[in-house]
Amino acid sequence: MPSTATNIRGITHQTRGQAASDGDGVSLQRIIGTHDLSMIDPFLLFDAFGSDDPDQYIGGFPTHPHRGFETVTYMLAGAVRHKDNAGHEGVITPGGVQWMTAGSGISHSEMPEQEDGLLRGFQLWVNLPAKDKMTAPAYQEFAAAEIPQEQHDNHHIRVVAGTTSAGTQGAVTALATKSIYLDVSLKDGASFSQSLPPEHNGFIYMIEGEAVCGPDKTVLLPHVLGILGPGDTVELQAANGPCRFLLIGGKALHEPVARYGPFVMNTEDEIRQAFKDYQQGKF
Ligand code: FE
């Protein structure tokens, strides 16, 4: 008898990450990429930044390199200008995303495009498999209006990447990891369900409000990241009012990870080569 039963994913671990400073004095909350949570394969780093105090962000991220993975910047408020060594430049505005495949190497700056007011958003690092680490750098950039949305009676989804259970295809295609990146808003008491294949790892990040998640109805509070356990379906329900969260998932790569700062490769030798190539001005 064919089974259509779903296996609902629970929450195995919760963390608020730790306060950190990166770039030229930008205050942020590092949630993946810490001593306690070094990665959720294929996700290497997840930072949440949000401040209306320019002293906390004005320094931005002056020129720095990346090799071997993808960086994803998703803005909620304020704007960031990026500029790379290949002449690529643009501004990421509220509701917009930049999915940058650093591949063989890129050197860029990411600076606030404002002198005051609220700057709020996220940066995610998505690993690339060995076969794609030295691919040519590429960008997928979309303004808020270009991101597909799904409006339901009691919930709303902005589909940054991946495909929803209702079939809406996201703006970004992440071929290697088949990543899904949804920005979901639920009305009070509303439920949300999304399939996430068993070979994907994933997490929920609560932007605001509260939700209960999974068979155990684990409570997720604002600014908490909940790691999804095994299963094939994600289920959340808004609790104590409306809520908004990110659902992010990707196919685990199961490859060795050698990382040093802005370089993420498979071996230490490849890290040394990345430093050498960068010092020789190759990117
Ligand atoms: Fe960067």
Residues whose N, C-alpha, C, O or C-beta is under 5 A from the ligand:
A	BS01	FE	none
